[in-house]
Amino acid sequence: MFENTKFIVAAIEETQPDYKYKLECEGYKVIEQVFPNKPGENEFQELIRNIIGTWKE
């Protein structure tokens, strides 16, 4: 049931590069600047759309 689970870290600001790298190595998708009118807002929304698009009914 959870084999295709995606872990997302949505950060309001930029994260420390070493911490971001560690999270990504562990399988997390890190998106920085997830805040209205910031670059991460669209990236986060697109990722959620892509994940939902892969769901099977």
N, CA, C and O atoms as CSV, one atom per row, in Angstrom:
chain,resi,resn,atom,element,x,y,z
A,1,MET,N,N,0.821,-1.196,0.000
A,1,MET,CA,C,0.000,0.000,0.000
A,1,MET,C,C,0.868,1.264,0.000
A,1,MET,O,O,0.507,2.261,-0.626
A,2,PHE,N,N,1.999,1.229,0.691
A,2,PHE,CA,C,2.826,2.426,0.817
A,2,PHE,C,C,4.085,2.355,-0.029
A,2,PHE,O,O,5.013,3.136,0.183
A,3,GLU,N,N,4.136,1.436,-0.983
A,3,GLU,CA,C,5.361,1.256,-1.763
A,3,GLU,C,C,5.711,2.460,-2.629
A,3,GLU,O,O,6.884,2.658,-2.944
A,4,ASN,N,N,4.743,3.259,-3.020
A,4,ASN,CA,C,5.002,4.427,-3.869
A,4,ASN,C,C,4.890,5.735,-3.087
A,4,ASN,O,O,4.599,6.783,-3.664
A,5,THR,N,N,5.118,5.674,-1.791
A,5,THR,CA,C,5.011,6.859,-0.948
A,5,THR,C,C,6.089,7.870,-1.301
A,5,THR,O,O,7.252,7.512,-1.484
A,6,LYS,N,N,5.701,9.120,-1.395
A,6,LYS,CA,C,6.627,10.222,-1.660
A,6,LYS,C,C,6.713,11.073,-0.398
A,6,LYS,O,O,5.693,11.419,0.198
A,7,PHE,N,N,7.928,11.406,0.002
A,7,PHE,CA,C,8.141,12.271,1.144
A,7,PHE,C,C,8.587,13.631,0.629
A,7,PHE,O,O,9.543,13.736,-0.139
A,8,ILE,N,N,7.882,14.670,1.062
A,8,ILE,CA,C,8.163,16.024,0.595
A,8,ILE,C,C,8.454,16.908,1.799
A,8,ILE,O,O,7.719,16.897,2.787
A,9,VAL,N,N,9.527,17.666,1.702
A,9,VAL,CA,C,9.824,18.689,2.702
A,9,VAL,C,C,9.612,20.028,2.011
A,9,VAL,O,O,10.365,20.399,1.110
A,10,ALA,N,N,8.587,20.747,2.438
A,10,ALA,CA,C,8.291,22.064,1.882
A,10,ALA,C,C,8.819,23.108,2.860
A,10,ALA,O,O,8.297,23.257,3.965
A,11,ALA,N,N,9.861,23.830,2.442
A,11,ALA,CA,C,10.497,24.818,3.306
A,11,ALA,C,C,10.128,26.231,2.873
A,11,ALA,O,O,10.124,26.545,1.683
A,12,ILE,N,N,9.825,27.066,3.833
A,12,ILE,CA,C,9.482,28.452,3.521
A,12,ILE,C,C,10.714,29.214,3.034
A,12,ILE,O,O,10.611,30.071,2.156
A,13,GLU,N,N,11.861,28.906,3.596
A,13,GLU,CA,C,13.107,29.566,3.200
A,13,GLU,C,C,14.057,28.534,2.605
A,13,GLU,O,O,13.703,27.363,2.466
A,14,GLU,N,N,15.238,28.962,2.263
A,14,GLU,CA,C,16.246,28.027,1.771
A,14,GLU,C,C,16.789,27.238,2.951
A,14,GLU,O,O,16.888,27.756,4.063
A,15,THR,N,N,17.141,25.987,2.705
A,15,THR,CA,C,17.686,25.133,3.748
A,15,THR,C,C,19.200,25.103,3.650
A,15,THR,O,O,19.773,25.508,2.639
A,16,GLN,N,N,19.839,24.628,4.690
A,16,GLN,CA,C,21.288,24.482,4.661
A,16,GLN,C,C,21.625,23.406,3.633
A,16,GLN,O,O,21.019,22.335,3.639
A,17,PRO,N,N,22.580,23.677,2.756
A,17,PRO,CA,C,22.900,22.731,1.679
A,17,PRO,C,C,23.217,21.314,2.153
A,17,PRO,O,O,22.794,20.349,1.517
A,18,ASP,N,N,23.952,21.169,3.257
A,18,ASP,CA,C,24.284,19.827,3.735
A,18,ASP,C,C,23.060,19.095,4.259
A,18,ASP,O,O,22.943,17.880,4.098
A,19,TYR,N,N,22.150,19.826,4.884
A,19,TYR,CA,C,20.916,19.213,5.386
A,19,TYR,C,C,20.006,18.808,4.224
A,19,TYR,O,O,19.415,17.728,4.238
A,20,LYS,N,N,19.901,19.679,3.225
A,20,LYS,CA,C,19.100,19.366,2.041
A,20,LYS,C,C,19.658,18.125,1.346
A,20,LYS,O,O,18.900,17.237,0.957
A,21,TYR,N,N,20.959,18.064,1.192
A,21,TYR,CA,C,21.615,16.920,0.546
A,21,TYR,C,C,21.323,15.631,1.317
A,21,TYR,O,O,21.025,14.600,0.715
A,22,LYS,N,N,21.409,15.691,2.650
A,22,LYS,CA,C,21.147,14.509,3.475
A,22,LYS,C,C,19.709,14.032,3.287
A,22,LYS,O,O,19.466,12.837,3.120
A,23,LEU,N,N,18.770,14.952,3.312
A,23,LEU,CA,C,17.366,14.581,3.134
A,23,LEU,C,C,17.134,13.957,1.755
A,23,LEU,O,O,16.436,12.949,1.638
A,24,GLU,N,N,17.715,14.552,0.722
A,24,GLU,CA,C,17.533,14.026,-0.629
A,24,GLU,C,C,18.160,12.643,-0.769
A,24,GLU,O,O,17.631,11.799,-1.493
A,25,CYS,N,N,19.265,12.400,-0.099
A,25,CYS,CA,C,19.888,11.071,-0.128
A,25,CYS,C,C,19.017,10.027,0.560
A,25,CYS,O,O,19.089,8.841,0.239
A,26,GLU,N,N,18.200,10.470,1.502
A,26,GLU,CA,C,17.297,9.568,2.209
A,26,GLU,C,C,15.960,9.401,1.483
A,26,GLU,O,O,15.077,8.692,1.966
A,27,GLY,N,N,15.811,10.050,0.327
A,27,GLY,CA,C,14.615,9.864,-0.477
A,27,GLY,C,C,13.585,10.970,-0.398
A,27,GLY,O,O,12.517,10.858,-1.000
A,28,TYR,N,N,13.877,12.029,0.325
A,28,TYR,CA,C,12.938,13.136,0.425
A,28,TYR,C,C,13.092,14.067,-0.775
A,28,TYR,O,O,14.187,14.217,-1.317
A,29,LYS,N,N,12.008,14.679,-1.177
A,29,LYS,CA,C,12.037,15.734,-2.184
A,29,LYS,C,C,11.967,17.048,-1.414
A,29,LYS,O,O,10.967,17.326,-0.752
A,30,VAL,N,N,13.018,17.854,-1.495
A,30,VAL,CA,C,13.078,19.114,-0.763
A,30,VAL,C,C,12.754,20.253,-1.725
A,30,VAL,O,O,13.396,20.411,-2.763
A,31,ILE,N,N,11.754,21.035,-1.365
A,31,ILE,CA,C,11.381,22.194,-2.167
A,31,ILE,C,C,11.499,23.419,-1.268
A,31,ILE,O,O,10.852,23.508,-0.224
A,32,GLU,N,N,12.327,24.347,-1.687
A,32,GLU,CA,C,12.573,25.548,-0.900
A,32,GLU,C,C,11.703,26.702,-1.397
A,32,GLU,O,O,11.218,26.701,-2.528
A,33,GLN,N,N,11.525,27.663,-0.536
A,33,GLN,CA,C,10.766,28.882,-0.822
A,33,GLN,C,C,9.328,28.579,-1.250
A,33,GLN,O,O,8.817,29.138,-2.221
A,34,VAL,N,N,8.693,27.676,-0.495
A,34,VAL,CA,C,7.279,27.368,-0.732
A,34,VAL,C,C,6.472,28.395,0.052
A,34,VAL,O,O,6.186,28.216,1.236
A,35,PHE,N,N,6.122,29.446,-0.620
A,35,PHE,CA,C,5.437,30.587,-0.029
A,35,PHE,C,C,4.771,31.325,-1.178
A,35,PHE,O,O,5.310,31.313,-2.285
A,36,PRO,N,N,3.620,31.969,-0.969
A,36,PRO,CA,C,2.962,32.667,-2.069
A,36,PRO,C,C,3.905,33.614,-2.819
A,36,PRO,O,O,4.641,34.397,-2.220
A,37,ASN,N,N,3.856,33.514,-4.120
A,37,ASN,CA,C,4.644,34.348,-5.031
A,37,ASN,C,C,6.160,34.112,-4.945
A,37,ASN,O,O,6.948,34.972,-5.340
A,38,LYS,N,N,6.553,32.970,-4.438
A,38,LYS,CA,C,7.967,32.594,-4.397
A,38,LYS,C,C,8.169,31.419,-5.350
A,38,LYS,O,O,7.203,30.734,-5.687
A,39,PRO,N,N,9.406,31.170,-5.793
A,39,PRO,CA,C,9.664,30.117,-6.790
A,39,PRO,C,C,9.184,28.726,-6.388
A,39,PRO,O,O,8.745,27.955,-7.241
A,40,GLY,N,N,9.263,28.401,-5.114
A,40,GLY,CA,C,8.882,27.061,-4.684
A,40,GLY,C,C,7.387,26.791,-4.714
A,40,GLY,O,O,6.963,25.635,-4.714
A,41,GLU,N,N,6.594,27.836,-4.740
A,41,GLU,CA,C,5.139,27.665,-4.738
A,41,GLU,C,C,4.695,26.853,-5.956
A,41,GLU,O,O,3.963,25.874,-5.814
A,42,ASN,N,N,5.130,27.251,-7.141
A,42,ASN,CA,C,4.741,26.537,-8.360
A,42,ASN,C,C,5.348,25.139,-8.414
A,42,ASN,O,O,4.692,24.193,-8.850
A,43,GLU,N,N,6.591,25.007,-7.976
A,43,GLU,CA,C,7.243,23.704,-7.984
A,43,GLU,C,C,6.489,22.728,-7.076
A,43,GLU,O,O,6.282,21.572,-7.444
A,44,PHE,N,N,6.082,23.187,-5.904
A,44,PHE,CA,C,5.329,22.351,-4.969
A,44,PHE,C,C,3.986,21.935,-5.568
A,44,PHE,O,O,3.610,20.764,-5.510
A,45,GLN,N,N,3.272,22.888,-6.137
A,45,GLN,CA,C,1.973,22.590,-6.733
A,45,GLN,C,C,2.107,21.580,-7.874
A,45,GLN,O,O,1.299,20.659,-7.989
A,46,GLU,N,N,3.112,21.752,-8.704
A,46,GLU,CA,C,3.325,20.843,-9.833
A,46,GLU,C,C,3.664,19.430,-9.344
A,46,GLU,O,O,3.179,18.445,-9.901
A,47,LEU,N,N,4.483,19.336,-8.319
A,47,LEU,CA,C,4.822,18.028,-7.766
A,47,LEU,C,C,3.582,17.322,-7.231
A,47,LEU,O,O,3.394,16.130,-7.475
A,48,ILE,N,N,2.745,18.040,-6.513
A,48,ILE,CA,C,1.506,17.448,-5.987
A,48,ILE,C,C,0.606,17.000,-7.140
A,48,ILE,O,O,0.019,15.920,-7.074
A,49,ARG,N,N,0.490,17.805,-8.186
A,49,ARG,CA,C,-0.316,17.407,-9.347
A,49,ARG,C,C,0.233,16.121,-9.980
A,49,ARG,O,O,-0.530,15.222,-10.333
A,50,ASN,N,N,1.555,16.043,-10.118
A,50,ASN,CA,C,2.167,14.849,-10.706
A,50,ASN,C,C,1.925,13.615,-9.852
A,50,ASN,O,O,1.646,12.537,-10.376
A,51,ILE,N,N,2.029,13.769,-8.559
A,51,ILE,CA,C,1.790,12.625,-7.659
A,51,ILE,C,C,0.337,12.177,-7.755
A,51,ILE,O,O,0.063,10.982,-7.869
A,52,ILE,N,N,-0.580,13.111,-7.710
A,52,ILE,CA,C,-1.995,12.751,-7.805
A,52,ILE,C,C,-2.298,12.104,-9.151
A,52,ILE,O,O,-3.114,11.187,-9.240
A,53,GLY,N,N,-1.634,12.589,-10.192
A,53,GLY,CA,C,-1.833,12.029,-11.529
A,53,GLY,C,C,-1.394,10.579,-11.653
A,53,GLY,O,O,-1.841,9.879,-12.561
A,54,THR,N,N,-0.533,10.118,-10.764
A,54,THR,CA,C,-0.080,8.727,-10.811
A,54,THR,C,C,-0.969,7.781,-10.020
A,54,THR,O,O,-0.811,6.564,-10.112
A,55,TRP,N,N,-1.892,8.316,-9.253
A,55,TRP,CA,C,-2.770,7.468,-8.440
A,55,TRP,C,C,-3.702,6.672,-9.339
A,55,TRP,O,O,-4.194,7.166,-10.353
A,56,LYS,N,N,-3.924,5.468,-8.954
A,56,LYS,CA,C,-4.858,4.606,-9.677
A,56,LYS,C,C,-6.187,4.601,-8.956
A,56,LYS,O,O,-6.244,4.632,-7.727
A,57,GLU,N,N,-7.235,4.563,-9.720
A,57,GLU,CA,C,-8.571,4.529,-9.107
A,57,GLU,C,C,-8.925,3.138,-8.701
A,57,GLU,O,O,-10.011,2.908,-8.168
